[in-house]
Amino acid sequence: MKTARKVIITEFGAPEVMKLEKVDLPDPAAGEIQIRQTAIGFNFIDVYQRKGIYPLPLPTGLGHEAAGVVEAVGPGVDLFKAGDRVAYMHAGLGAYSDYRNVAADRLVSIPDGVSDEQTAALIFKGITAQYLLRKTHAVKAGEIVLVHAAAGGVGQILCQWAKGLGAFVIGTASSPEKCAAAKSAGADIAINYSKEDWPTTLLEATGGKKANVVYDSVGKDTFLKSLDCAAQFGLVVLFGAASGPAPAIDPELLNKKGCLYLTRPSVFPHNADTLVFRENAADLFAAISSGIIKSSIGARFKLEEIADAHRAAESRITSGATLIIP
């Protein structure tokens, strides 16, 4: 039996509802692995779940992804051993902790040449980018790709990877500084979407060309204008709601805007199968190892500073990935 530190919420609300508590952690059960976590990833879905926008049974832990070292393995586990470096991004809530037991079928091995911090910063966001770029729309060389929130964790990976696939990448962000970050991440053009006429600016910059695919994680503030930026028969991918839920639309609007396609995918169904998840992770790690994808860590917080991490994310003052270091 080990004592672990774990962030727990018993009610939904402001960052202060998160409490760091000491809990008893049993030895790993059959099919489980005990991990000493070295780096924990932060995602905006953590904020939604803390607030109750995506309600959870209470009490609950928070956090979806982490990297660390195997401390012990339970009966029936033969793929991993003590000392192995491993990571996960879909093993049930509770990543905000220093030690944790995780089902072995939710883990991937971290290859040599990729650090724990790189992995924690990139695996959830990178696996998200992987299904968006490879499955939701298989990006091809020469296509025009529009990425909203291009200075954020997923946004920068989308820009880097889409550029590596040969696409012409348009990034949007909410400030000049974040537009500069988007260009550093590979965007050919960066547009400030906080300005009312940003779609006009975008079309002027592209000579009137619209995007084959629009990746929109902002939601309310960008969605309707995303429809105006998609080419005829183009695809609008709504995969987040950082500014609030996107407005409901009449399906006829998709016809009027150019016979558009609209989808609302999620990372978890795309990685529910263990073998598929490991294949997707291998694809991501190959892109990291080749230098196509680079980790951009904008901030690090201690586990006891988790409320500060959430405040920083909600104020949109961070750029790139946020890490929690136990």
C-alpha positions in Angstrom: 0.0 0.0 0.0 1.4 3.4 -1.1 0.2 6.9 -0.1 -0.4 9.1 -3.2 -1.3 12.7 -3.6 -4.4 13.3 -5.8 -6.5 16.2 -6.8 -10.2 15.6 -6.0 -13.3 17.7 -6.5 -16.5 17.1 -4.5 -18.5 19.9 -6.2 -18.4 21.8 -9.5 -17.2 25.3 -9.7 -14.2 27.7 -9.6 -10.6 26.4 -9.5 -10.7 26.5 -5.7 -13.0 23.4 -5.7 -9.9 21.3 -6.5 -8.3 19.9 -3.4 -5.0 18.0 -3.2 -5.5 15.1 -0.8 -3.5 12.1 0.4 -5.1 8.8 -0.5 -4.2 5.2 0.0 -3.1 3.5 -3.3 -3.3 -0.3 -3.2 -0.9 -2.6 -5.0 -1.8 -2.9 -8.7 -4.6 -5.5 -9.3 -4.7 -8.0 -12.2 -4.1 -6.3 -15.5 -3.0 -3.1 -13.8 0.3 -1.1 -13.6 1.4 1.3 -10.9 3.0 4.4 -12.3 5.2 7.0 -10.7 4.1 10.0 -12.7 6.8 12.4 -13.8 4.8 14.8 -16.0 1.0 15.4 -16.3 -0.7 17.0 -19.2 -3.4 19.7 -19.0 -6.3 20.0 -21.4 -9.2 22.5 -21.6 -11.6 19.6 -21.2 -10.3 19.5 -17.6 -11.8 23.0 -17.1 -15.2 21.9 -18.6 -15.3 18.9 -16.3 -14.3 20.9 -13.2 -17.1 23.5 -13.9 -19.7 20.8 -14.6 -20.2 21.8 -18.2 -19.4 18.1 -18.8 -20.9 16.7 -15.6 -19.2 13.9 -13.8 -20.2 11.7 -10.9 -18.8 13.2 -7.7 -16.4 13.0 -6.0 -14.0 12.6 -8.8 -10.4 13.1 -9.9 -9.4 15.2 -12.9 -6.9 14.9 -15.7 -6.6 12.6 -18.7 -2.9 12.2 -19.6 0.4 11.6 -18.0 3.9 10.1 -18.5 5.9 8.3 -15.9 7.8 5.2 -14.9 6.4 1.7 -14.0 6.8 1.1 -10.3 5.0 -2.3 -10.2 2.9 -4.6 -12.4 -0.1 -6.6 -11.4 -0.8 -10.3 -12.2 -1.2 -11.0 -15.9 0.8 -8.1 -17.1 3.6 -9.2 -19.4 4.1 -6.3 -21.8 5.5 -3.9 -19.3 8.0 -4.2 -16.4 9.3 -2.0 -13.5 11.4 0.8 -14.9 9.7 1.1 -18.3 8.6 4.5 -19.4 5.0 4.7 -20.2 2.2 7.1 -21.0 -1.6 7.3 -21.3 -4.3 9.7 -22.4 -7.5 7.7 -21.9 -7.3 5.7 -18.7 -10.2 7.2 -16.7 -10.0 10.4 -14.8 -7.4 10.9 -12.2 -4.2 11.9 -13.9 -3.7 14.8 -11.4 -1.7 12.6 -9.0 1.9 11.6 -8.3 1.2 7.9 -8.2 -1.5 6.0 -10.0 -2.7 2.5 -10.9 -3.7 2.2 -14.6 -5.1 -0.6 -16.7 -2.2 -1.9 -18.8 -4.3 -1.9 -22.0 -4.5 1.9 -21.7 -0.7 2.4 -21.8 1.8 3.0 -24.5 5.6 2.7 -24.3 7.6 5.9 -24.7 10.3 5.3 -27.2 13.9 6.4 -26.8 14.5 9.9 -28.0 11.2 11.2 -26.7 11.2 12.7 -23.2 8.5 12.3 -20.5 7.8 16.0 -20.7 7.4 15.9 -24.5 5.1 12.9 -24.1 2.9 14.5 -21.4 2.8 17.7 -23.4 1.9 16.0 -26.7 0.1 12.7 -26.3 -3.5 13.9 -25.7 -3.1 16.9 -28.0 -1.1 14.9 -30.5 -3.5 12.0 -30.6 -6.3 14.5 -31.1 -4.4 16.1 -34.0 -3.6 12.6 -35.4 -7.3 11.6 -35.7 -8.3 15.0 -37.1 -5.6 15.0 -39.7 -5.6 11.3 -40.6 -9.1 10.1 -39.9 -11.7 12.9 -39.8 -10.1 14.4 -42.9 -7.0 12.8 -44.5 -5.0 16.0 -45.3 -3.2 15.9 -48.6 -0.4 17.9 -50.1 -1.7 21.1 -51.7 -4.9 21.4 -49.6 -5.7 24.5 -47.7 -6.2 23.9 -44.0 -7.6 26.4 -41.5 -6.8 25.9 -37.9 -8.5 28.0 -35.2 -6.7 28.7 -31.9 -3.5 27.9 -33.7 -1.3 29.1 -30.8 -2.8 26.6 -28.4 -1.5 23.1 -27.7 -3.6 21.2 -30.3 -3.5 24.1 -32.7 0.3 24.3 -32.9 0.5 20.5 -33.5 -2.1 20.7 -36.2 -0.2 23.5 -37.9 3.1 21.6 -37.7 1.7 18.3 -38.8 -0.5 19.7 -41.6 2.5 21.6 -42.9 4.6 18.4 -42.8 1.9 16.8 -44.9 2.3 19.5 -47.5 -0.8 21.6 -46.8 -1.1 25.3 -47.0 -1.9 26.3 -43.4 -4.0 29.2 -42.2 -3.9 29.8 -38.5 -6.1 32.0 -36.4 -5.5 33.3 -32.9 -6.8 35.9 -30.5 -3.9 38.4 -30.3 -0.9 39.5 -32.4 1.4 37.6 -30.0 -0.5 34.4 -30.5 -0.6 34.9 -34.3 3.2 35.1 -34.2 3.2 31.8 -32.2 1.0 30.3 -34.9 3.4 31.3 -37.6 6.3 29.9 -35.6 4.4 26.6 -35.5 4.1 26.5 -39.3 1.1 28.5 -40.3 1.7 30.2 -43.7 -0.8 32.9 -42.7 -1.9 34.0 -39.3 -5.2 35.9 -38.8 -6.4 37.6 -35.6 -10.0 36.3 -35.1 -10.7 38.8 -32.4 -11.2 41.4 -35.1 -14.8 41.4 -36.5 -13.8 41.3 -40.2 -11.3 38.5 -39.9 -12.8 36.3 -42.6 -12.4 39.2 -45.1 -8.7 39.6 -44.0 -8.3 35.8 -44.5 -9.7 35.8 -48.0 -7.6 38.9 -49.0 -4.5 37.0 -47.8 -5.3 33.9 -49.8 -6.5 35.7 -52.9 -10.1 34.6 -52.3 -9.3 30.9 -51.8 -11.1 29.1 -49.0 -10.2 26.1 -46.9 -10.7 22.4 -47.8 -11.0 21.7 -44.1 -11.6 24.0 -41.1 -10.6 22.7 -37.6 -12.6 24.7 -35.1 -12.0 24.2 -31.4 -13.2 27.7 -30.4 -16.9 27.2 -31.0 -19.2 30.2 -30.3 -16.9 33.0 -31.4 -15.8 31.4 -34.7 -18.2 28.8 -35.8 -20.6 30.7 -38.1 -17.7 32.5 -39.7 -15.9 29.2 -40.1 -18.7 28.2 -42.5 -17.8 31.3 -44.6 -14.2 30.2 -44.8 -14.8 26.7 -46.1 -14.5 25.9 -49.8 -17.4 24.4 -51.7 -17.9 20.8 -50.6 -15.4 21.6 -47.8 -15.5 20.1 -44.3 -15.9 22.0 -41.0 -14.7 20.0 -38.0 -16.1 21.3 -34.7 -14.0 19.6 -32.0 -14.1 22.0 -29.1 -15.8 25.0 -27.5 -13.2 27.2 -25.8 -15.4 30.3 -26.2 -18.6 28.4 -25.5 -20.9 26.0 -27.4 -21.3 26.7 -31.1 -24.8 28.0 -32.0 -27.3 25.6 -33.4 -27.9 26.0 -37.1 -30.5 25.0 -39.6 -29.0 22.2 -41.8 -30.1 24.2 -44.9 -27.4 26.7 -44.0 -24.7 24.2 -45.0 -26.3 24.0 -48.4 -26.3 27.8 -48.8 -22.7 28.1 -47.7 -21.5 25.7 -50.4 -22.8 22.2 -49.8 -20.6 21.9 -46.8 -20.0 19.0 -44.5 -20.0 19.4 -40.8 -18.9 17.0 -38.1 -18.4 17.0 -34.3 -15.9 14.2 -33.6 -14.2 13.2 -30.3 -10.8 11.8 -29.6 -12.0 9.0 -27.3 -14.0 6.9 -29.7 -11.1 7.1 -32.2 -8.8 5.5 -29.6 -11.1 3.2 -27.7 -9.5 0.1 -29.1 -6.1 -0.7 -27.6 -4.4 -1.8 -30.8 -5.7 1.2 -32.7 -4.6 3.6 -29.8 -1.1 2.1 -29.9 -0.9 2.4 -33.7 -2.1 6.1 -33.5 0.5 6.7 -30.7 3.2 5.2 -32.9 2.2 7.5 -35.7 2.5 10.5 -33.3 5.8 9.4 -31.8 7.2 9.0 -35.3 6.2 12.5 -36.2 7.9 13.7 -33.0 11.0 11.8 -33.6 11.3 13.0 -37.2 11.1 16.6 -36.0 7.7 17.3 -37.7 6.1 17.9 -34.3 7.9 19.9 -31.6 6.7 20.3 -28.1 5.9 23.8 -27.1 5.6 24.0 -23.3 4.2 27.3 -22.3 4.0 26.8 -18.5 4.8 24.4 -15.8 2.9 24.2 -12.5 3.4 22.0 -9.4 0.6 19.7 -8.4 -0.2 21.9 -5.5 -0.6 24.8 -7.9 -3.3 23.2 -10.0 -5.8 26.0 -9.4 -3.3 28.5 -10.8 -2.9 26.3 -13.9 -6.7 26.4 -14.5 -6.9 30.1 -13.9 -4.1 30.7 -16.5 -5.8 28.5 -19.0 -9.2 30.2 -18.6 -7.7 33.7 -18.9 -6.1 32.6 -22.2 -2.7 34.0 -21.1 -0.9 30.7 -21.9 0.5 29.6 -25.3 1.4 26.1 -26.1 1.1 23.2 -23.6 0.7 23.4 -19.9 2.4 20.7 -17.7 1.8 19.7 -14.1 4.9 18.4 -12.4 4.2 16.2 -9.4 
